[in-house]
Every structure is written in structure tokens, then in C-alpha cells.
């Protein structure tokens, strides 16, 4: 087992070096190829060669991808395995948990109610919620409007992460939406004071849709959004047909995730194949030639893409603003791109589109280790499409920067190890923890070493860290290099030089 683990580490290191070589050396060749031969075949051939390498590097079992051109599904493919343990290959018909892409789809359902004159986006959501009332807080519930909920600007909390239920449970065993909201939908910030990503806010919109339409959320979304868009294999409700069509999901450690469902649906409960999400992306194109919209009018779709609030925090590194159910990025050529990602326990999903041009891409995977793969694929697609760079590509540069930093830590560790060993061999160093020689400096070294060890122990005890998700392989190497450095710092403090 140790030999296999060591061999796997060596293989990962070689693959990492290959990826860096591709980025620094081969990138100019692929850029020329994309610039001169902008065809589906060029990108699909490129993906066929490079996606399996990326998946192998980051231990991503399976992946499905679809391209949208001129508002239509132009190409789709599947790579890897839906179930590696049983050698079941991934197919383009595989149904994924698309997680927070559900928010964009839910937004269409809300805007449809607005277009029908049944709701006012700028009215307090409370007036549409029947007998259910928002929990009391120090902030005004009258400022919690539908528009602010759609744009994560209502002061709502993120909500409970990982509220997973066994898929076989009866409805009576699942807590009601009202009960969950009574516990979670408590304002934690002044509504309208800025971007605060919130699953709870979208689950409140689920209740809004049910109260206004008089139908179950999943039924309303199927009748009013999914079916009209041709998303016939997608659903917000679990059924036995999904079980056989779904790949197995895998967490950050590569462990199999047991099948589960969420009790709430609007924020992350959609099940869909890659082709259906591509149809959804294609339906949202807004150039003059895309006039036959099956669900929303052109004005309604444009509302979805109108910036409502600037995006802050770590998400601000990959998006400029948030509209109504969509992240928005301003491209260097003056065009506006819209996108949404989704990450759940064992699953990742992403779509990216330029509505004015009709271009889009959808990527679905069955692993939480997929951010670097998605970032690289988006960068390749953007270059091929002529958009240059996209902000999600910063993940790739972050990986490179982290690897350079790891290299520096390794060099410092080797230098200090050399000095320590040389001093012990020559007799200039010896065991003397209480020595007064350079006591302050040695105490600082010891504190730094213990602090690093404590930080690593804390990190290892966490069930989820976003840095581990964004840099799934590299952060492991960083942890090892810092652990070694901490040991050397502590040993250097305990084995001081002998005063001459």
C-alpha cells in the first residue's frame, strides 16, 4: 500500500509538471490553433486529448461537457466513469446533481410570475407568503424584497450546509420547508447593504412560488420552465428513474458519497443531464436573432442579467456583480458574460455563457475535486471562442503561485536542515532546550513551528475548507511542506548552536 501511495504521488508530480509545461510552453501553440481554426472539431479534439489528463491529475472520476453555439446545443461528450468501482462509463445521458445552478433555473420561475403580473419584484416578499412569517430580527422585514432575494442582497444567511436526507425517506420524514425557514430565514444583516450569498434566500423564493402559484414548487417548475425549455430529463423531485441514471459522487478525499436528497429544492435541488443544462443556457441568449423564447420574454431575460449588486469576498475574484440568479463578468472586449457554479457533497457543476453572442459551455462532474479542471476547461473554451481570459482562470494562476510558494518553503526547509545536520555533525549544535544562547530567536522559531502544527491540525479537523476545494492536490503538498518546515523549526530551537 505504501509503495502504491508513493507511486501515485510520483505520478501526480509528473502530471503536475506536465500541466505546468502545457501552460507555459504549449499554450502559444494552442492559442494559434484556436485563433486560426475556430471550429467545434478543433476544441473537441483538444478536449479529447487534455481532459483525461486533467481528470487523472485531480482524481476526478467522471465529467460531462456540452457546447452551445448560436443558442443551440452544438456538441456534447462524456469522459471517465460514472461508477469506477463497477467500471460503469460516464455517458452524456447521465443525470447529475447540478447544485446551485438550480438558483438560475429558479430565477426563471420567479421572473415568469412577475411577467404574468402575479408578483412585484420590488415588493416585500412577506406579502406573498400566506400565513408564514419571517422570524423577528433587529432588521426590517419590509426591506426583504423579491429582487433582493434573487440577487443575494437581502441580508439572509448562507443557511445550513449539507442538510442531506436519505433518498428513500417518505415525505412525512422530511422536515417541511416552512419549518426549515422558520429556523434559518433570520436576517443577519441590513437588507440592501451588499452581496451575501444565501441558500436560505432562494429557499424562501421556493415558498413564494408555492404560495403564489398554488402548486408544489417542483410541479410548477416542471410545467412552467423545464418542460417548455425541452428539459425533459430534468427534475426538482427525486424519483426511482434517477437512481439508475445517476453517477456515484465522490468527496474531496475521493471517498464515495452515499446517495441523498435535500429537503429544500430551489437553491440546489435540481437533477439534470448536461444536454438539458445546455438547452437552458441556449434559451437565455438575447441577441436579436434569439426571439423565440418559450418561457420568458426578451425583457424578462435581460432583467436576469442586469447587475444588481457588486460581488465581494472570494467570489469577487471570479465575478464582477450578481444579477437575478446569475453571476456576471465583464469581459475585456466589452461583452457581458453570465454564469453560475454549483458545488455539493460529491458533485460540481458550472455553466458559462455570453448571451449576446449565443456562446456557452456546461461542465458537470461527480467529484468535489473539480475546480481546477473546470477552470482550465473554461480558460480553453474562452480562448477558443475569442474572449481571451476569464476570471475563473485565476484558479490556474493561483495553483501555479501556490506551487512556487511550496517550492520556496521546500528550499528553506532544505537549507535549515543542512545547517542543522552540519551543526550536529561538527559538534556546534547539541540538545539544550534551556540554553540562553539566542533564546528569543529560538523561542520565536519554536512558537512559529508549533503555530504551523496547530494550524495544520485545525485544518485537518475541518469537514470542509474552501482552499482544499479550489486547490485539491496542491494544498496537500502545501500541508506536507509546512509540516516538515515546522518540525525543522522546532528541532532548530531545541538543538541550538554552542556558544564559542
N, C-alpha and C positions, 0 to 999 in steps of 0.2 A: 504493500500500500504506500509506504514512504517513497519507494522508487517511482511509482506511478505519479504521486503528487509532485515529486521533484521534476519528473519528465514533463508533466503538464505545465509547471512553472517555466521551464526552459522553452517549451513550445510557445507559451504566451509571450515571453520576452522576444522571441524571434518574430512572432506575428506583430508585436508592437513596433519593433524596429522596421518591419516591412511596411506597416501603415505610415510611420513617420517618413520613410523613404518615398512612399507614394505621394504624401502631402508636399514634401519639399522638392522632389526631383520629377516625379511623373505628372504632377499637376499641370505643368505647362503643356505637356503633350495632350492630355485630355481636354484642356481648355481650347486648344487649337482644333481638336476633333469636333468638339461641341459647337464651336463658332462656325465651322465650315460645313458641317453636316447635321443640321438641326432636324433630325428625323426620329420618329419613335424607335426605329430599329437600332439607331446609334445608342440611345440611352438604355434600351432593354438589353442589348448585348453587353454594355458596360455594367449594368446591374447584375447580369448573369455571372459575370466574372468576379465582381467585387463584393456583392452582398454575402455570399457564402463565407468569404474570408472574414468579413466584419462579424458575422454571426458566430463564427468559430472563436474569434478573439475574445468576444464578450460573453460567450456561453449562452447565446440566445437560441433556443431550440427551433422556433418556427416564426415565419414572417409572411405577411401578405401585403402586396402593394398594388395600387391602381393609379393610372394617369388619366387626367381629364384634359382634353384639348377642345377648344371651341365649344365648351359647355357640355361635351359628350364624353362618356367613358371610352377611352381610346385604346387602353391596354391594361392588362392585369396579370399578375403572376404570384405564385406561392413558392416559398423556399423552406427547406428544413422539414421539421417534424411537428405534427400536432401532438403526438404521444411518443417520445423517444423510447420509452420502456417497452412499448409493444410495436415499435417500428412502423407506426402509422404516419404516413407522409402528410404534410400540410397541403391543403388544396385551396383554390380560390373560393370555394363554396363554404369553407369553414366559418362558423359563427363565433365572433369574439364578444367579450365584454368590452365595449368601447368607452366605458367610464365617463369622463367629463365631456366628451364630445356630445353626450346627452344634453348638456346645457344649451348648446347651439340649436339642437333639434327642438328642445322645449321652448326656446325663444320664438321659434316659428309658430308654435301653438298659441303662445300669448299674443303675438302680433296679429294672428288671424282673428282672435276675439276682438282686438282693437279695430281691425278693418271692418268687422261686422257691426261695430258700434256698441258692443256689449260691455266694453271697459274703456276707461280713460287712463292712459299710461301715466299721467301726472296726478292722478287721484290717489289718496291714501289707500293702501291695499286693504286696510281693515274694513272698509265699507263693502267689500265683496266677499268677506269670509264667513258670512252667516252668523251662527251663534258662537263660533270660536273667536276668542280674543287674544291679542298679543299679551304676553306676560308683562306685568308692570316693570318699569325701569325708570332711571333718572332722566331718560331722554323722551322726546315727544314722539308718540307713535303716529301722529298725523303727518310727520315728515317721511315716514316709510312708504314711499310711492312705488308703484309697479316699475317705473323706469329705473329707479334707484336699485331695486332688487335685481333687475335684469343686467345692471352694469356694476354690480358688487360695490355699490356706493350707499348702502342703506344702514351701515353700522352693525350689520349682523355678524355673528361669529362664524368661524370656519365650520364648526359642527363636529360631531363625533366621527373620528376616522376609524374605518374598519368595523362598522356595525354589520357584521356578517351573520346571516341566518342559514341554517341547513336548507338546501333546495327542496327537501322532501317534506318540510313542515306544512301543516294545514294553515289556512288563512287565520283561523282562530288563535293560533300560537304566535302569530306575528303581531308586534305592537302596532297600534293604529297610527296613522300619520299625525292625527291631532295630538295624540299622547306624546309622540316624539317631539313635535313642535312646541308643545307646552313646556317641555323640559329645555329645549335648545334655542328657541327663537327669542332669545332675550338680548336686547340691544346692549352692545358693549362700547359703542362709540356714537357720536352725534351723526345722525343720518345726513348725507350730503357732504361730509367732511373729508372724503377721499376714498381711494380704492382699498377695499379689504375683501379679499377673496373669500367667498362664503358658499358652501354647500347648503347650509341652512336656508339662505335667502332663496335659492332655487327650489328647495323643497316646500317653501311657503308658496311659491308660484304653482306648485303641483296642487296644493289645496285650493288656490284661486281658480284654477282651471276646472276642478271638480265642482266647486260651488256655483260658478257662473254657467258652465255647460250642463250641469245636472247629470253628468256621466262620470264613470271611473276614468281616471287620468289615462291609463293605458288604452282604454277603449276610445276615448276622444282623440288621442294622438294617432292611433291606427286609422281611424275614419277620416280625420281632417288633415293629417300630414303624411304619415308613412305610405298609406295606400295610394293617395293621389300622386305622390312622387315616384311610385313604382318600387318602393322599398318593401317588397312583398315577403322577404325573408327576415325582416327586422321586427322586433317586438320589445315593448317595455314590460312584458309579463313573462314569467318563466313557464315553459311547457316541456313535456317529455321529448318533443321533437328536437329541442335544443341540445339535450344531453348527448345524443349521438353525433351531432354536428359540431360540438364544441371541442377545441383542443384542450389539452391539460395546461394549466397555468403554473408558472414557476417563480419563486420569490428571489430576493437579492442574493441569497446563498445558493440558488439553484435547486431548492427543495420543492417538491410537488405540493401544490396548494389544493386542499380539498374543495370540491365544488360548493358554491354558496350563492346566495342572493341577498340584495339589500332590501330592507323594509320600505325605503324611500326610492322613488324612481326618477324624478325629474333631474336630479343633479348628477346621476351616474348609473342609471339602471337599464340603459338600452343595450340590447343584444343585436348584433348586425354583422353581416359579411362585408368584405372590403368593397364589393361591387355596389352594394346599397349605399354605403357612405359616399362612394364616388358619384352616385346618382344625386344624392343630397347636395354635394358640393357643386355639381353641374347645374342644379336647379337654382342656385344662388347667383349665377352670373348676371351682370347688369348692363352690359353693352347694349346698344340699340338693337342688335340682331337677336338678342335673347328676350323676346317679348311674350312668349307663350308660357307664362308662369302658372303652374297648376294649383298652387296653394295661396301665395301672396302676390299682390300687385307689385309693380316695379318700385313704387314709392315705399311700400312696406319693407321690401328687401333693402332698399337704400337706408332706411331707418336703422336696420340691424348693424350696418357698417359705419354709422355716423359716430365719431368719438364722443363719449360721454364723460370719461374721467381718465386722467393720466395714470398709468400703471407705475407703482412704486415697488420698492423692495427687490428681491432677487428676480421676480418676474419682469421688473423693469429693464433687466439686461437683455431680454429677448422680445419685448413688446413695447410699443410707444403709448398705447392707450387701449381702452376697452369700450366696445360699443354696447349693443344689446345682445349678449350671448356670444360675443366674438372678441378675441384679442385682435388688435390692429397694429400693423407695422408699416411705416412709411418707407418705401423703397427709394434707393438712390436716384432712380430715373423719374421720380415724381409720382409713381403709381402707388396705390394703397393695396396692401395685402391683408387678408384676414385669415385667422387660423384658430384652432383650438386643439389642445392635447388632452390626454386622459391617462391617469395612472392609478391602478388599483392593485390589490394584493394578487400578484401573479400576472398582471396584464398591463400593456401600454398601447396607446393609440394616438394618432396625430393626423390632422389634415391641414393643408396649407393651400390657399387659393388667391388668385389675383382676379377679382370679379370683372374688371373692365376688359381684360384680355381673354377670359374664358379658360385660363390655365389653372390646373390644380393637381395635387398629389395626395394620396391617402396611404398611410402606413399603419398596419396593425400587427402587434406581436404578442406572444404568450409568455413574456418574461419581463420582470421589473428591471432587468439589467440593460434595457434597450436605448436609453437616452443617447449614448454616443453613436449607435447605429443609425438612429433616426436623424440625429444632427448631421452626420456625414451624408446620408441619402438626400436630405433636404438641400444641403450645400451643392451636391452634384446636380440635382434637379434644377436648382435656381441658376447655376452656371449654364446648363444645357438650354434652359428656357430663355436665357439672355438677361436675367435680372441681376447678375453679379452675385454679391454675397447677401445672405440673410442673417439676421441676428442669432438664430438658433445655431449657426455655425460657430458662434463664440464658444460653444461647449468643446469643440475640437481644439481650439486655441487654448482653452483652459486646461485640457488634458496635456497638451504639449508643455504649457507653462508648469504644470504640476510635476511632470516628468523631469523637467530641467531642475526644479526645486529639489526633487528627490535625489537627483544626481549630485547636487551641491551638498545635501545632507550626508550622502554616502561618502563623498570626498572628505568632508570634515571628520566623519567618523573614522575613516581610514587613517587620516593624519593624526588624530588624537590616539588611536590605537597604536600606531607606530611609535609615537612618543612615549606612551605608557609602557609598551613592551621593551623598548630600548632602555628606558629608565630602570625597569626591574632587572634587566639583564646586566646592566652596568653597576647596579647597586645604588644608583642615585635616587631610587624610589623604594619605599617599603611601607608595610602596613602600619599606619599611625593616624587613626581617625581623629585623635585629640590633639594632634600637633598644632602648634601656634603658627607654623610657617604658612604664609599666605592664607590664613584662616578665613578671612572674609571672602576671598575669591573662591576658595574651595567650598565654603558654605553656599555661595551663590550657585556654584556648579551642582552641588547636591540638591538644592531646592529646585533648580531647573530640571534636573533629571527626575526627581520624584514627581514634580508637577506634570512632566510629559507622561510618566507612567500612569498617573491618576487620570489625566485626560483620555489616554488610550483605554483605560479600564472603563471609564464612564461611557465612551463611545461604543465599546463592545457590548455594554449592558443595554443599550437602547434598541428597541424593536425596529426603529426606522430613523435614518438620518438622510436628509436630502442630498448631502455631499456624497454619500455612498451610492445613491441612486444615479446621480449625474456622472460620477466617475467610478463605476463599479469595480473595475480591475485596478486602476491606478491608485485608488485610495487604499487598497490592500497593501500595495508595495509601499505607499507612504507610511502606513502603520508599522510595517516591519522596519523600515529605515529609522523611524523615530524611536522605536523600541530599542534598537541597537544603540542609537546615539544616547539614549537615557541611561542604559547600562554603563556605557563608557564614561559618561559624565560622573555617575555615582562612584565608579571604581577609581577615577582620577582624583576624586575628592577624598576617598578613603586610603589611597596609596600616594601620599604627597611626596614631593622631592625632598631629599635630605638636605638640611641646611649645611653649607660648607663652612 
